[in-house]
Amino acid sequence: MPSPTSSLPLIRLSSINPFLLELDRRNIDSSVILRRMGLPGQIPASSELFASALTIYEIVEECALAADDPHLGYTIGQNLDLKQWDPIAKALVAADTVGDLLRFFVVNALEHSSSTDFFVQTQGKRSTFGFTRVVTPTFTPAQIDAFYFSFFGKLLRQATGPLWDPLQVIATISYPKAVPPRPENPRIAQGDHGGMKYSFPTAWQFSELRKSEFSVGRDPSSEQHIPNSLIQSVRSALRPHLHEPNLTVERAASICGYGKRKLSRSLRDEGTTIVKEIAALRAEFARSRLTQSNMRIAEIGAAVGFNDPTIFSRAFKNWTTQSPQEYRRNHKS
């Protein structure tokens, strides 16, 4: 597994919006699941927030349990509007062949997740399209694998058109029972928790891309890129949790998907600590709300984990040498 000294395995929180919105469509409150995981309950989830890969996998499994649907991931993948997902939308603009589409997707997907390494490989008459996980979950990621099984299959079917033949395709996933039997599905092989893949004839890569099956509906270039350094990714992972009063070193490391010792050692090599990063994030948030909003000071304190306004004021003065009242008076436009 790669060292966390470069970045943490993060996934853009908005990537699970199809699951959250499907639960809401079924009259199930998906915000409860987010709050139970210590995340903001906003639906749809913000594209500016990131969560650890293991947290995302757990949320997806929780969604299936809440819906009492063992095939939830597969169903959502089938219903996904491919052109509305940025890595696909960007790839469609530049691609001329099926192989182009897959390769551009592999590159563009890095903007949404640093937890998976997508790949396209060719060996003789067979090609493989799939991903491996940076961090392997101890539990079976059944629903996320079923989603990608469905999503990848739909992508290949639409891209290849009349060439598509499920008998020439083999998919490898961690839990085949998460996929319902369908005549249009390829053969399925049992895999492990480390990733999933599709194997198909190499000749399909050179066929002309059937863009008529897709239509790019928007410009996806406005979203920020995923953090690419350890400190940036730690801050991105912790930012949605600043309201938690018990945001301890152990809790912060868990949010980031690493053990306390391993993450502490890596941050120490970067010249910082978990405690310093939490304080810096809370100070950053508090300063921005004091100068850019009319929130009461007690509300700002609660938003960064201080239920007692007096303790918040004392902490803020340690961060800035000014009380919250003085800072607002001196800096608010």
C-alpha positions in Angstrom: 0.0 0.0 0.0 1.4 3.4 -0.9 2.7 5.6 1.9 0.4 8.3 3.1 3.3 10.8 2.8 2.0 11.8 -0.6 -1.8 12.0 0.1 -4.6 10.2 1.8 -7.0 7.9 0.0 -10.0 10.3 -0.4 -13.2 10.3 -2.4 -15.2 13.3 -3.3 -18.3 13.1 -1.1 -20.6 14.0 -3.9 -19.7 10.7 -5.6 -22.3 9.0 -3.4 -25.1 11.3 -4.3 -26.7 8.7 -6.6 -27.1 6.5 -3.5 -28.3 9.3 -1.2 -30.8 10.6 -3.8 -32.1 7.1 -4.5 -32.9 6.6 -0.8 -34.7 9.9 -0.7 -36.7 8.8 -3.8 -37.7 5.8 -1.8 -38.8 8.0 1.1 -35.8 7.0 3.3 -33.9 9.8 5.0 -30.4 9.3 3.8 -29.1 12.3 5.8 -29.4 10.1 8.9 -26.7 7.8 7.5 -24.4 10.8 6.8 -24.8 12.2 10.3 -24.3 8.8 11.9 -20.9 8.8 10.1 -20.1 12.2 11.5 -20.6 14.0 8.1 -22.9 17.0 7.2 -26.4 15.8 6.5 -26.8 18.0 3.4 -28.4 16.3 0.4 -27.1 16.2 -2.2 -23.6 16.1 -0.7 -21.2 18.9 -1.6 -18.6 18.3 -4.3 -16.1 20.4 -2.2 -15.9 17.9 0.6 -13.9 14.7 0.7 -14.1 11.6 2.9 -11.9 8.6 3.4 -12.4 5.7 1.1 -13.4 3.4 4.0 -16.0 5.9 5.1 -17.5 6.0 1.6 -17.6 2.2 1.3 -19.4 2.0 4.7 -22.0 4.6 3.7 -22.8 2.8 0.5 -23.3 -0.5 2.5 -25.5 1.3 5.0 -27.6 2.7 2.2 -28.3 -0.8 0.9 -29.2 -2.0 4.4 -31.5 1.0 4.9 -33.2 0.3 1.6 -33.3 -3.5 2.3 -32.1 -4.0 -1.2 -29.1 -6.3 -1.8 -28.9 -5.1 -5.4 -29.0 -1.4 -4.7 -25.5 -0.6 -6.1 -26.3 -2.5 -9.3 -29.6 -0.7 -9.8 -28.1 2.7 -9.3 -25.3 2.0 -11.8 -27.9 0.9 -14.3 -29.9 4.2 -13.9 -26.8 6.5 -13.8 -26.8 9.1 -16.6 -23.2 8.6 -17.7 -22.8 11.9 -19.4 -23.5 13.7 -16.1 -20.5 12.2 -14.4 -17.5 14.6 -15.0 -14.8 11.9 -15.8 -17.1 10.6 -18.6 -18.2 14.0 -19.8 -14.6 15.1 -20.2 -13.5 11.9 -21.8 -16.4 12.1 -24.4 -15.2 15.5 -25.6 -11.7 14.2 -26.5 -12.3 10.5 -27.4 -12.7 9.1 -31.0 -12.4 5.4 -30.2 -13.6 3.2 -27.4 -10.0 2.8 -26.2 -9.7 6.6 -26.1 -12.8 6.9 -23.9 -11.4 4.4 -21.4 -8.0 5.9 -21.2 -9.3 9.5 -20.8 -11.7 8.3 -18.1 -8.8 6.7 -16.2 -7.0 10.1 -16.2 -10.0 12.2 -15.4 -11.2 10.0 -12.5 -8.1 11.0 -10.5 -9.9 14.3 -9.9 -12.6 12.6 -7.9 -10.8 9.9 -6.0 -7.3 9.2 -4.8 -8.4 5.9 -3.3 -8.5 3.9 -6.5 -6.1 3.3 -9.3 -8.1 2.9 -12.5 -6.4 1.2 -15.4 -6.7 -0.1 -19.0 -4.4 -2.9 -19.9 -3.9 -4.9 -23.1 -2.4 -8.4 -23.4 -2.8 -9.9 -26.8 -6.4 -10.5 -27.8 -7.8 -9.5 -24.4 -8.0 -6.1 -22.7 -8.8 -5.3 -19.1 -10.5 -2.2 -17.7 -10.9 -1.8 -13.9 -9.4 -0.5 -10.7 -7.4 -1.5 -7.7 -7.9 0.0 -4.3 -5.2 1.9 -2.4 -6.7 0.7 0.9 -8.3 -2.7 1.0 -11.4 -2.8 3.3 -11.7 -5.6 5.8 -15.4 -5.9 5.0 -16.8 -6.9 1.6 -17.4 -3.8 -0.5 -20.4 -5.5 -2.2 -22.5 -2.5 -3.2 -19.7 -0.3 -4.5 -18.4 -3.2 -6.6 -21.9 -3.9 -7.9 -22.2 -0.3 -8.8 -19.0 -0.3 -10.8 -20.0 -3.6 -12.4 -23.2 -2.0 -13.6 -21.6 1.3 -14.5 -18.7 -0.2 -16.4 -21.0 -2.6 -18.2 -23.3 0.2 -19.3 -20.3 2.3 -20.4 -18.9 -0.5 -22.6 -22.4 -1.4 -24.0 -23.1 2.1 -25.1 -19.6 2.8 -26.4 -19.4 -0.4 -28.5 -22.9 -0.7 -29.7 -23.4 -3.7 -32.0 -20.0 -5.1 -31.0 -21.2 -5.8 -27.5 -21.5 -9.5 -26.7 -21.8 -10.5 -23.0 -20.5 -13.9 -23.8 -17.1 -12.4 -24.7 -16.8 -10.4 -21.5 -15.8 -11.5 -17.9 -16.3 -9.3 -14.9 -14.4 -10.0 -11.6 -16.0 -8.6 -8.4 -15.8 -9.2 -4.7 -19.4 -10.4 -4.2 -21.2 -11.8 -7.3 -24.5 -12.2 -5.4 -24.8 -8.4 -5.3 -25.5 -8.6 -9.0 -29.0 -9.9 -10.0 -29.1 -12.5 -12.9 -29.7 -10.6 -16.2 -29.3 -11.9 -19.8 -27.4 -8.8 -20.8 -24.9 -9.2 -18.0 -21.4 -10.7 -18.7 -20.1 -13.7 -16.9 -19.0 -13.0 -13.4 -15.9 -14.4 -11.6 -15.3 -14.2 -7.8 -12.6 -11.6 -6.9 -11.2 -10.2 -3.7 -11.7 -6.9 -1.8 -8.8 -5.2 -3.7 -10.8 -4.0 -6.8 -12.8 -5.1 -9.8 -12.3 -5.4 -13.5 -13.8 -6.2 -16.9 -12.0 -8.4 -19.5 -13.1 -8.0 -23.1 -11.7 -8.4 -26.7 -8.9 -6.0 -27.5 -10.4 -5.3 -30.9 -13.2 -3.4 -29.3 -10.8 -0.7 -28.2 -10.1 0.3 -31.8 -13.7 0.6 -32.8 -15.2 4.1 -33.4 -16.8 5.5 -30.3 -20.6 5.7 -30.7 -21.0 9.3 -29.4 -24.6 9.2 -30.5 -25.3 7.1 -27.5 -24.0 9.9 -25.3 -24.6 13.6 -25.2 -22.4 15.9 -23.1 -24.8 18.1 -21.3 -22.5 20.5 -19.4 -19.0 21.9 -18.9 -17.5 19.9 -16.1 -14.3 21.9 -15.8 -15.3 24.0 -12.8 -14.8 21.5 -10.0 -11.7 21.7 -7.9 -9.1 18.9 -8.1 -8.7 16.4 -5.4 -5.9 17.3 -2.8 -2.6 15.9 -3.9 -0.4 16.4 -0.8 -0.7 14.8 2.7 -1.5 18.1 4.5 -4.0 19.2 1.9 -5.8 15.8 2.0 -5.8 15.6 5.8 -7.4 19.1 6.0 -10.0 18.1 3.3 -10.9 14.9 5.2 -11.2 16.7 8.6 -13.0 19.9 7.4 -16.5 18.3 7.5 -15.9 17.1 11.1 -14.9 20.4 12.7 -18.2 20.6 14.6 -17.5 17.4 16.5 -16.5 18.2 20.2 -14.7 14.9 20.5 -12.4 15.4 17.5 -9.5 13.7 19.2 -6.3 12.6 17.6 -7.6 9.0 17.5 -10.9 10.1 15.9 -9.1 12.3 13.3 -6.8 9.5 12.3 -9.8 7.2 11.9 -11.5 9.8 9.7 -8.4 9.9 7.5 -8.4 6.1 7.2 -5.1 5.5 9.0 -3.9 4.5 12.5 -2.9 7.2 14.9 0.8 6.3 15.0 1.2 6.1 11.3 -0.6 9.3 10.5 1.1 11.2 13.3 4.5 10.0 12.2 3.8 11.1 8.6 2.6 14.5 9.6 5.6 15.0 11.9 7.8 14.4 8.8 5.9 17.2 7.2 6.6 19.5 10.2 3.1 19.5 11.7 0.8 17.4 13.9 -2.9 16.4 13.9 -3.6 18.7 16.8 -2.1 21.7 14.9 -4.0 20.9 11.8 -7.3 20.7 13.7 -6.6 24.0 15.4 -5.7 25.6 12.1 -8.9 24.4 10.4 -11.0 25.6 13.3 -9.3 29.0 13.3 -9.7 29.3 9.6 -13.4 28.5 9.7 -14.1 30.8 12.7 -12.2 33.8 11.1 -14.2 33.4 7.9 -17.5 33.3 9.7 -16.7 36.2 11.9 -15.8 38.4 8.9 -18.2 37.1 6.3 -21.4 36.3 8.1 -23.7 37.5 10.8 -23.6 34.3 12.8 -23.6 34.7 16.5 -20.3 33.9 18.2 -21.9 31.0 20.1 -23.1 29.5 16.8 -19.6 29.8 15.3 -18.1 28.2 18.4 -20.5 25.3 18.1 -19.7 24.9 14.4 -16.1 24.3 15.3 -16.7 21.9 18.2 -17.0 24.3 21.2 -20.4 24.1 23.0 -19.2 26.5 25.6 -18.8 30.1 24.2 -16.3 31.0 26.9 -14.0 28.1 26.1 -14.3 29.0 22.3 -13.4 32.6 23.0 -10.4 31.5 25.0 -9.3 29.1 22.2 -9.8 31.8 19.5 -7.7 34.2 21.5 -4.9 31.6 21.6 -5.1 31.2 17.8 -5.2 34.9 16.9 -4.3 36.9 20.1 -7.7 38.6 19.8 -11.1 37.7 21.2 -13.8 36.8 18.6 -15.5 40.2 19.3 -12.3 42.1 18.7 -11.5 40.1 15.6 -15.0 40.8 14.0 -14.8 44.5 14.9 -11.3 44.9 13.4 -11.7 42.8 10.3 -15.3 42.7 9.1 -15.9 44.9 6.0 
